[in-house]
Amino acid sequence: MTGSRDKTAKVWDSDTLNLMGTLKGHRKGVWDAKFSSWDQLIATSSADTTIKIWSLATFECIQVRIFFKILDIVRYFTKYEQSCAKSEK
């Protein structure tokens, strides 16, 4: 996965390096993207102070979290990353 200043995140096939899908919906650049294979979800964080949760099957946004402080985004994303790591064990 890659995040970009063009306000999108892209999901790539790791074997062929072909583009599988583009996640569109952030109003500012995408800072980070995390994948949970257990839930088949993707989480993206953006400079627009939102975290979006996406379905890997449809590449559609299924949840939006709005934050008013950048530090809150970092805290939430860190917890999400930790829960993904635990669920994949």
Secondary structure, DSSP 8 states (H G I E B T S, - for coil): -EE-TTSEEEEE-TTT--EEEEEE--SS-EEEEEEETTTTEEEEEETTSEEEEEETTT--EEEEEE-SSHHHHHHHHHHHHHHHHHHT-
